Amino acid sequence: MTISLVFRTATAALALTASLALTAGASAQDITVTHPQGETTISGVPEKVFTIDWAAFDNLNALGVEVAGAPGSNAPAYLAEYVSDDLFNVGSLFEPDFEGIAAEQPDLVIVAARSASTYPQLSEIAPTIDMSINNADLVAGVQGNLEQLGEIFDVQDRAAELIAELDAKIEEARAAAEGKGTGLVLVTNAGSLGVYGPDSRVAWIHNELGIPSVMDDVEDGDHGGDGISFEFLLEANPDYLFVVDRDAGVGNEGAAAALLDNELMHETTAWQNDQIVYLDPQAAYITMHGYTGLMLMLDQVIEGYNSAE
């Protein structure tokens, strides 16, 4: 008997279009997970789970799945209460401790985004899946991951609850932003300004909430976004600014508020009407594909619109 479950798609190529199947001839305890880097067979419900990605940690925690190993750095402050000292340190997001992970023999390892390139080595050590998401369809990607994890860990009902809550929050934010004018996602990085666009890590602001950007073309492949000047910002003059403080996002001292406090900024509509929303820097830059972080940022956007009324 073959059972297949088709999940929400982020995009045709890179989305976490996922299917789980009990394949003919395989053990009833085995499931085969299709992900961006191939297929992985998992035996039963994994008990010892390592993740090399904080967004995956966020999603597992929201689902009530216990995590045994996580990165030893860049833990988001909003998840601090869930990051136990007992967690096995799997290394950094970019450089996992392959020998240590092999010695621990986890039932499942999850990689994504920054750690996705380590999939080939990790998949030789333990069953490994890649939960990377296409930013252009970010919300559907997060929901697809929740649904996929729900199937893997047999917590489908909880996954459905989280997906419904995320849908409701998106609708609330969309209603708050409707008819409120243009917006721009500004990233501050070591004293410089950049812009994130419709393919960025916070693309949902434009793509899901329908907030029109004042820039038609944004080349934001660099981590600091598409560079702009304060003079350009004043000329473009969006009604709302959504700020990502990259310095704070990577664990340094936050500098966005001080950087933006200058004469040119004081002339902008966003400054004069107190329409600047500072997004949680770690949720926006590190765990942008995690359920709790995404809900946190949506609440900040909603509060920003409602408080300006």
Solvent accessible surface area in square Angstrom, and as a share of the most:
residue,aa,sasa,rsa
1,M,179,0.80
2,T,93,0.54
3,I,72,0.36
4,S,71,0.46
5,L,66,0.33
6,V,119,0.68
7,F,8,0.03
8,R,103,0.37
9,T,67,0.39
10,A,5,0.04
11,T,41,0.24
12,A,108,0.84
13,A,90,0.70
14,L,108,0.54
15,A,9,0.07
16,L,1,0.00
17,T,54,0.31
18,A,2,0.01
19,S,37,0.24
20,L,11,0.05
21,A,21,0.16
22,L,46,0.23
23,T,61,0.35
24,A,86,0.66
25,G,91,0.87
26,A,46,0.36
27,S,58,0.37
28,A,84,0.65
29,Q,121,0.54
30,D,29,0.15
31,I,30,0.15
32,T,25,0.14
33,V,0,0.00
34,T,45,0.26
35,H,13,0.06
36,P,46,0.29
37,Q,70,0.31
38,G,33,0.32
39,E,117,0.53
40,T,12,0.07
41,T,72,0.42
42,I,1,0.01
43,S,85,0.55
44,G,21,0.20
45,V,82,0.47
46,P,8,0.05
47,E,152,0.68
48,K,66,0.28
49,V,1,0.01
50,F,0,0.00
51,T,0,0.00
52,I,0,0.00
53,D,11,0.06
54,W,3,0.01
55,A,6,0.04
56,A,3,0.02
57,F,5,0.02
58,D,0,0.00
59,N,2,0.01
60,L,0,0.00
61,N,44,0.23
62,A,15,0.11
63,L,7,0.03
64,G,67,0.64
65,V,20,0.12
66,E,149,0.67
67,V,17,0.10
68,A,33,0.26
69,G,0,0.00
70,A,2,0.02
71,P,8,0.05
72,G,51,0.49
73,S,50,0.32
74,N,56,0.29
75,A,42,0.32
76,P,0,0.00
77,A,75,0.58
78,Y,41,0.16
79,L,0,0.00
80,A,61,0.47
81,E,144,0.65
82,Y,99,0.38
83,V,44,0.25
84,S,55,0.36
85,D,148,0.77
86,D,132,0.68
87,L,33,0.17
88,F,55,0.23
89,N,87,0.44
90,V,0,0.00
91,G,18,0.17
92,S,39,0.25
93,L,9,0.05
94,F,133,0.55
95,E,133,0.60
96,P,10,0.06
97,D,60,0.31
98,F,64,0.27
99,E,149,0.67
100,G,16,0.15
101,I,0,0.00
102,A,44,0.34
103,A,83,0.64
104,E,59,0.26
105,Q,143,0.64
106,P,6,0.04
107,D,60,0.31
108,L,0,0.00
109,V,0,0.00
110,I,0,0.00
111,V,0,0.00
112,A,5,0.04
113,A,39,0.30
114,R,47,0.17
115,S,0,0.00
116,A,19,0.15
117,S,90,0.58
118,T,7,0.04
119,Y,25,0.09
120,P,75,0.47
121,Q,91,0.41
122,L,0,0.00
123,S,43,0.28
124,E,152,0.68
125,I,57,0.29
126,A,9,0.07
127,P,52,0.33
128,T,1,0.01
129,I,1,0.00
130,D,3,0.02
131,M,5,0.02
132,S,23,0.15
133,I,16,0.08
134,N,35,0.18
135,N,37,0.19
136,A,39,0.30
137,D,38,0.20
138,L,3,0.01
139,V,8,0.04
140,A,20,0.15
141,G,1,0.01
142,V,0,0.00
143,Q,5,0.02
144,G,1,0.01
145,N,4,0.02
146,L,0,0.00
147,E,54,0.24
148,Q,1,0.00
149,L,0,0.00
150,G,0,0.00
151,E,40,0.18
152,I,3,0.01
153,F,14,0.06
154,D,97,0.50
155,V,42,0.24
156,Q,74,0.33
157,D,118,0.61
158,R,90,0.33
159,A,3,0.02
160,A,59,0.46
161,E,91,0.41
162,L,0,0.00
163,I,14,0.07
164,A,60,0.46
165,E,77,0.35
166,L,0,0.00
167,D,58,0.30
168,A,63,0.49
169,K,39,0.16
170,I,8,0.04
171,E,95,0.43
172,E,87,0.39
173,A,0,0.00
174,R,84,0.31
175,A,69,0.54
176,A,12,0.09
177,A,7,0.06
178,E,134,0.60
179,G,80,0.77
180,K,67,0.28
181,G,32,0.31
182,T,39,0.23
183,G,0,0.00
184,L,0,0.00
185,V,1,0.00
186,L,0,0.00
187,V,0,0.00
188,T,1,0.01
189,N,28,0.14
190,A,86,0.67
191,G,52,0.50
192,S,65,0.42
193,L,13,0.06
194,G,0,0.00
195,V,0,0.00
196,Y,3,0.01
197,G,2,0.02
198,P,66,0.41
199,D,94,0.49
200,S,8,0.05
201,R,41,0.15
202,V,1,0.00
203,A,0,0.00
204,W,1,0.00
205,I,0,0.00
206,H,22,0.10
207,N,65,0.33
208,E,38,0.17
209,L,5,0.02
210,G,55,0.53
211,I,5,0.02
212,P,73,0.46
213,S,38,0.24
214,V,44,0.25
215,M,29,0.13
216,D,154,0.80
217,D,107,0.56
218,V,23,0.13
219,E,132,0.59
220,D,23,0.12
221,G,83,0.80
222,D,85,0.44
223,H,83,0.37
224,G,11,0.11
225,G,9,0.09
226,D,35,0.18
227,G,59,0.56
228,I,31,0.16
229,S,51,0.33
230,F,40,0.17
231,E,109,0.49
232,F,76,0.32
233,L,1,0.00
234,L,48,0.24
235,E,147,0.66
236,A,28,0.22
237,N,56,0.29
238,P,1,0.01
239,D,43,0.22
240,Y,7,0.03
241,L,1,0.00
242,F,0,0.00
243,V,1,0.01
244,V,0,0.00
245,D,15,0.08
246,R,46,0.17
247,D,17,0.09
248,A,22,0.17
249,G,1,0.01
250,V,43,0.25
251,G,61,0.59
252,N,96,0.49
253,E,152,0.68
254,G,45,0.43
255,A,43,0.33
256,A,3,0.02
257,A,65,0.50
258,A,83,0.64
259,L,43,0.21
260,L,0,0.00
261,D,81,0.42
262,N,41,0.21
263,E,144,0.64
264,L,55,0.27
265,M,1,0.00
266,H,69,0.31
267,E,98,0.44
268,T,2,0.01
269,T,35,0.21
270,A,1,0.00
271,W,81,0.28
272,Q,120,0.53
273,N,81,0.42
274,D,117,0.61
275,Q,23,0.10
276,I,28,0.14
277,V,10,0.06
278,Y,93,0.35
279,L,4,0.02
280,D,28,0.15
281,P,38,0.24
282,Q,29,0.13
283,A,0,0.00
284,A,0,0.00
285,Y,10,0.04
286,I,9,0.05
287,T,0,0.00
288,M,12,0.05
289,H,12,0.05
290,G,0,0.00
291,Y,18,0.07
292,T,45,0.26
293,G,0,0.00
294,L,0,0.00
295,M,30,0.13
296,L,54,0.27
297,M,0,0.00
298,L,0,0.00
299,D,64,0.33
300,Q,46,0.21
301,V,0,0.00
302,I,11,0.06
303,E,117,0.52
304,G,13,0.12
305,Y,1,0.00
306,N,76,0.39
307,S,86,0.56
308,A,35,0.27
309,E,149,0.67
